[in-house]
Every structure is written in structure tokens, then in C-alpha cells.
Amino acid sequence: MRSDVVVRRPVITEKTTRLAKAGWFTFRVDKQASKDQIREVVGKTFGVTVREVRTSRRLGQKKAMIKLAPGQKIDLFVMEKEDEKKKKSEK
């Protein structure tokens, strides 16, 4: 299965943003994708080490929650701190 088909898009909500701070990142994935395929594609695409993959199906869609190695992150999910935002807007 092609890598651009396995991982479709990130899921960015209040809950997934909180989870991202704890190292869990959530994606919509292809219904046929296995945990091993998801692990490989996320690792190669974002240059991270995937520690755990959990999947769930609901309403005909499949969601994957990805746990990364300590100290790693995926920038799509990183939220700036309020102080950093203020400093950037003042410049």
C-alpha cells in the first residue's frame, strides 16, 4: 500500500492536542492499513521512532493513535506557548 494512502490526515482537536503533549499523536488512516504499515509510514514520513500504535474503527473510519519515543514530536501537533506567541507578534 502506498504511504500517501496509509496515513490520510492528522486529527487535530482539543483532546488530541492535549494528548500530543504526552507524546500521543492521532491520524485518520486507511481502513486496510495494518499497525506495522502505519508504524513504518509515520516513522519514515516524520523522521520519528514509533513506540506504540493503537487503532480503532468508528462510523466506517479508522483512527490510529501513535506513541513516539521520549523527547520526539511531530510539528503538526505542537502548540506554541502564549509567551512565545506574544514575543513573535511584538517583533
Buried (B, 14 or more C-beta within 10 A) or exposed (E): EEEEEBBBEBBBEEEBBEBBEEBBBBBBBBEEBBBEBBBBBBBEEBEBEBEEBEBEEEEEEBBBBBBBEEEBBBEEBEEEEEEEEEEEEEE
